[in-house]
């Protein structure tokens, strides 16, 4: 007799099954606490759905699906605000409403987790039904989903989507996930520095000297609330300069994150003359440490090499606390490689609801997400 497979969609973290976290224990970004952050402090153009998979009425898988309305933000950065952009016009006309199995705010496989009682193909077949169901629900609200996607998997994780029923999807590869591997023999920052070659030890010393006068402080929940306006301003300085955006975090997001994740979320403020000029954030995720969002004052960043110093601080903390990896995520690949991070290709699949448009996806995707040329650095001896 074949097992009974089913799924259930939730929009409230409070209503998730009691046993949800027994599966989410492997990844904090699928925990109830983080689902609460997604529910209460997501970007204004994003809606989150939490999915529970069942086999014979027993919970065996969990996942997150996000709806993103790209028509509500300036997708291609600040430079197009003052002029007409054909790329932006076409993108908004044909791709405004997107449904993603995964977390668009993160890099890496944060889409789902499974118990050993269900196969990946069984689970993916259920997630495919989930996406189909959500498309119908949005259509009832007069929202026509243009794009459906599943992300992000490295080469070894990439599932057999076709066997699970995902037909006519285009497999894509975007900017790599920059991952810093910590050598088990490293016990402190001095061990890391010893492993660097002369050129990059010099870079480290120069960056540290430039940062003289900047004070780094670990901020509490109350501190984050106190500096909320300035934090949002610094975040937007960085986020608005990105070449491609699908969301902007709301004011108060980091305070909510600290409330939910407690000591698993670290917020560091950088002060110059007692003025907050930058911040970095970290999330402890079992043996990995994930870098989250950051912000800085552009003029101070240039003068004090603030961003590079933040990267060194992240490495120092991860080494000191015996993490195995620092997940630096996408963007700024060259400077991240200069501190020792290495690129890991990540893949996803995507499908357009218009069959004609979908036929040309292999040409359209690179046009809207062009390959970024960068030079990989190798700072170690």
C-alpha positions in Angstrom: 0.0 0.0 0.0 1.5 3.4 -1.1 2.1 6.0 1.6 -0.2 9.0 1.9 1.6 12.2 1.0 0.2 15.6 1.7 1.1 19.2 2.4 -0.2 22.2 4.3 0.5 25.9 3.8 0.7 28.4 6.7 1.1 32.1 6.8 1.6 32.4 10.5 4.6 31.1 12.4 2.5 30.7 15.5 0.3 28.1 13.8 3.2 25.9 12.6 3.2 22.3 13.9 4.8 21.8 17.3 7.4 19.4 15.9 8.5 21.9 13.2 11.8 22.7 14.9 12.8 19.0 15.3 13.4 19.2 11.5 14.5 22.9 11.4 17.3 22.2 13.9 19.7 21.7 11.0 19.2 25.3 9.7 18.3 28.3 11.8 16.9 30.0 8.7 14.0 27.5 8.6 13.4 27.6 12.4 10.1 28.9 13.9 11.9 31.9 15.2 13.2 33.0 11.8 9.8 32.2 10.2 8.4 34.7 12.7 10.9 37.3 11.4 9.8 36.5 7.8 6.1 36.9 8.9 6.4 40.1 10.9 9.4 42.0 9.3 9.6 41.1 5.6 10.0 43.7 2.9 6.8 45.4 1.9 6.8 43.7 -1.6 7.2 40.2 -0.1 4.8 37.7 1.3 5.9 34.5 2.9 4.3 31.1 3.1 5.5 28.2 5.3 5.0 24.7 4.0 4.7 21.4 6.0 5.0 18.1 4.3 3.4 15.0 5.7 3.8 11.3 5.1 1.0 9.2 6.6 0.0 12.3 8.7 3.5 12.6 10.2 5.5 15.7 9.6 8.5 14.8 7.4 9.5 18.1 5.6 9.4 21.9 6.0 10.0 24.7 3.5 9.4 28.3 2.7 7.8 29.9 -0.4 8.0 33.7 -1.0 5.9 35.8 -3.3 7.7 39.0 -4.5 6.1 41.9 -6.3 8.9 43.4 -8.3 6.8 46.2 -9.7 6.9 47.9 -6.3 10.6 48.6 -6.1 13.4 50.1 -8.3 14.9 46.8 -9.4 17.9 47.9 -11.3 19.4 50.4 -8.9 19.6 54.1 -8.4 21.0 55.0 -11.8 17.7 54.4 -13.7 15.6 56.6 -11.5 16.1 59.7 -13.6 15.8 58.1 -17.1 13.8 55.5 -19.0 15.2 52.0 -18.9 14.1 49.5 -21.5 15.5 46.7 -19.4 13.5 47.8 -16.4 10.3 48.3 -18.5 10.5 44.8 -20.0 11.4 43.2 -16.7 8.4 44.9 -14.9 6.0 44.1 -17.7 6.8 40.4 -17.9 8.3 39.4 -14.6 6.7 41.5 -11.8 5.0 38.7 -9.9 7.4 36.0 -8.8 7.0 32.9 -6.6 10.1 31.3 -5.1 10.6 28.1 -3.3 13.5 29.4 -1.1 14.6 32.5 0.7 15.4 35.4 -1.7 17.1 37.3 1.1 19.8 34.6 1.6 22.3 32.7 -0.5 22.4 28.9 -0.2 19.9 26.0 0.3 17.5 27.6 2.7 14.4 26.4 0.7 13.5 23.2 2.6 14.6 20.5 5.0 13.5 16.9 5.1 13.4 14.1 7.6 14.8 10.7 6.5 11.3 9.3 6.2 10.6 11.0 2.8 12.7 11.0 -0.4 13.7 14.2 -2.1 11.7 13.3 -5.2 8.6 12.8 -3.0 9.1 16.1 -1.3 9.8 18.0 -4.5 6.6 16.6 -6.0 4.7 18.0 -3.0 6.4 21.4 -3.3 5.5 21.5 -7.0 1.8 21.0 -6.0 2.3 23.7 -3.3 3.6 26.2 -5.9 0.7 25.3 -8.2 -1.8 25.8 -5.4 -0.3 29.2 -4.5 -0.5 30.3 -8.1 -4.2 29.6 -8.1 -4.7 31.4 -4.8 -2.9 34.5 -6.1 -5.0 34.4 -9.3 -8.1 34.6 -7.2 -6.7 37.9 -5.9 -6.2 39.0 -9.5 -2.4 38.5 -9.3 -1.0 36.5 -12.2 2.3 34.9 -11.3 4.8 35.5 -14.1 7.8 33.5 -12.8 8.2 30.4 -10.6 11.7 29.6 -9.3 13.5 27.2 -6.9 16.8 28.3 -5.4 19.8 27.9 -4.3 21.7 24.6 -4.6 25.4 23.8 -5.1 26.4 21.3 -7.6 26.3 18.3 -5.2 22.9 19.4 -3.7 21.2 20.0 -7.0 18.1 17.7 -7.1 16.6 15.8 -10.1 13.8 18.3 -10.7 12.7 16.7 -13.9 11.9 13.4 -12.2 9.9 15.3 -9.6 7.7 16.8 -12.3 9.4 20.2 -12.9 9.1 20.3 -16.7 10.4 23.1 -19.0 12.3 24.9 -16.3 15.6 26.7 -17.2 18.5 25.9 -15.0 20.4 29.0 -14.1 23.6 30.0 -12.2 24.0 33.4 -10.7 26.8 35.0 -8.7 28.7 32.5 -6.6 28.3 32.0 -2.9 31.6 33.2 -1.3 32.5 30.7 1.5 35.4 31.0 3.9 36.7 27.7 5.1 38.3 27.8 8.5 41.3 25.5 9.0 40.8 23.3 12.1 44.3 24.2 13.4 43.5 27.9 13.6 42.8 29.0 17.1 43.0 32.8 16.9 43.5 35.6 14.4 47.3 35.2 14.7 47.1 31.7 13.2 45.1 33.1 10.3 47.6 35.9 9.7 50.5 33.4 9.8 48.8 31.5 6.9 48.6 34.7 4.7 51.3 35.5 2.3 53.3 38.7 2.7 51.1 40.8 0.3 47.9 40.1 2.1 49.4 40.4 5.6 50.4 43.9 4.4 46.9 44.5 3.3 45.6 43.4 6.7 48.0 45.7 8.6 47.2 48.7 6.3 43.4 48.2 6.8 43.8 48.0 10.6 45.9 51.1 10.6 43.4 53.0 8.5 40.6 52.1 10.9 42.3 53.8 13.9 39.7 55.9 15.7 36.8 53.6 14.7 35.3 51.8 17.7 33.5 48.5 17.3 30.6 47.8 19.7 28.3 44.8 20.1 24.8 46.2 20.2 22.0 44.9 22.4 18.4 44.7 21.5 17.8 48.1 23.2 20.9 49.6 21.4 19.5 48.5 18.0 16.2 50.1 18.8 17.9 53.3 19.9 19.9 53.6 16.7 17.1 52.3 14.4 16.8 55.4 12.2 20.6 55.6 11.6 20.9 51.9 11.0 18.2 52.0 8.3 19.9 55.0 6.7 23.3 53.2 6.6 21.6 50.0 5.2 19.9 51.9 2.4 23.2 53.6 1.5 24.6 50.1 0.6 21.4 48.4 -0.7 20.5 51.3 -3.0 23.8 51.1 -4.7 23.4 47.5 -5.6 23.1 46.9 -9.4 20.0 44.6 -8.9 17.5 44.6 -6.1 14.4 42.5 -5.5 13.5 43.9 -2.0 14.5 46.5 0.6 14.4 45.5 4.3 11.9 47.5 6.4 13.0 49.8 9.2 13.1 47.7 12.5 14.0 44.5 10.7 17.2 44.0 12.8 15.5 44.7 16.0 12.9 42.0 15.2 15.7 39.6 14.3 17.5 40.2 17.6 14.2 39.7 19.5 13.7 36.3 17.8 17.2 34.9 17.4 18.6 36.3 20.7 22.3 35.4 21.0 22.3 33.6 17.6 22.1 37.1 16.0 25.1 39.4 16.5 24.9 43.1 15.6 28.1 45.1 15.6 28.1 48.9 15.3 31.1 50.9 14.2 31.5 54.3 15.7 33.6 57.3 14.9 33.6 60.2 17.3 30.6 58.5 19.0 28.6 58.6 15.7 27.4 55.3 14.2 29.1 55.1 10.8 28.6 51.5 9.9 27.3 48.1 11.1 27.7 44.4 10.3 25.5 41.5 11.3 26.1 37.8 11.8 23.9 34.8 12.3 25.1 31.6 14.1 23.9 28.6 12.2 25.2 25.4 13.8 28.8 25.0 12.5 28.5 27.8 10.1 28.4 31.5 10.6 26.3 33.4 8.1 27.0 37.0 7.3 23.7 38.9 7.1 23.2 42.6 6.0 25.5 45.5 6.6 25.6 49.3 6.1 28.1 52.1 6.2 28.7 55.8 5.6 30.2 56.0 2.1 32.8 58.6 3.0 34.0 56.8 6.2 34.1 53.5 4.3 36.6 54.9 1.8 38.7 56.7 4.4 38.8 54.0 7.0 38.6 50.9 4.7 35.5 50.0 6.8 34.1 47.2 4.7 37.4 45.3 4.5 37.8 45.7 8.3 34.4 44.3 8.8 35.4 41.2 6.8 38.5 40.8 8.9 36.4 41.1 12.1 34.0 38.4 10.8 36.9 36.1 10.1 38.5 36.8 13.5 35.2 36.1 15.4 34.5 32.8 13.4 38.1 31.5 14.1 37.9 32.4 17.8 34.5 30.7 18.2 35.5 27.5 16.3 33.0 27.8 13.4 33.8 25.7 10.3 32.7 28.2 7.6 31.8 31.8 7.2 29.1 32.1 4.6 29.9 35.5 2.9 27.1 35.1 0.3 27.0 36.9 -3.0 28.4 40.3 -4.1 31.8 41.9 -3.7 33.4 38.6 -4.7 36.9 40.0 -5.3 37.4 41.7 -1.9 35.9 38.7 -0.1 38.3 36.4 -1.9 41.2 38.7 -0.8 40.5 37.7 2.8 40.3 34.0 1.9 36.7 33.3 0.8 36.3 30.9 -2.2 33.5 30.9 -4.7 30.9 28.1 -4.8 28.6 28.0 -7.7 24.9 28.0 -6.9 22.1 26.9 -9.2 18.4 27.2 -9.4 15.5 26.6 -11.8 13.1 29.1 -13.2 10.0 29.1 -15.5 7.9 31.8 -17.1 4.1 31.4 -17.2 4.1 32.6 -20.8 5.2 29.6 -23.0 6.7 31.9 -25.7 8.7 33.9 -23.2 9.8 30.7 -21.5 11.2 29.4 -24.8 13.7 32.2 -24.8 14.6 32.0 -21.1 18.1 30.8 -21.9 18.7 34.2 -23.7 16.6 36.4 -21.5 18.1 35.3 -18.1 21.7 36.3 -18.9 20.4 39.6 -20.3 18.7 40.5 -17.0 21.4 38.9 -14.8 24.7 39.5 -16.8 27.8 37.7 -15.7 30.1 39.9 -13.5 33.8 39.7 -14.3 36.0 39.6 -11.3 39.5 38.4 -10.4 39.8 35.7 -7.7 42.5 36.4 -5.1 44.4 33.8 -3.2 45.8 35.3 0.0 47.3 32.2 1.5 50.8 30.9 1.2 
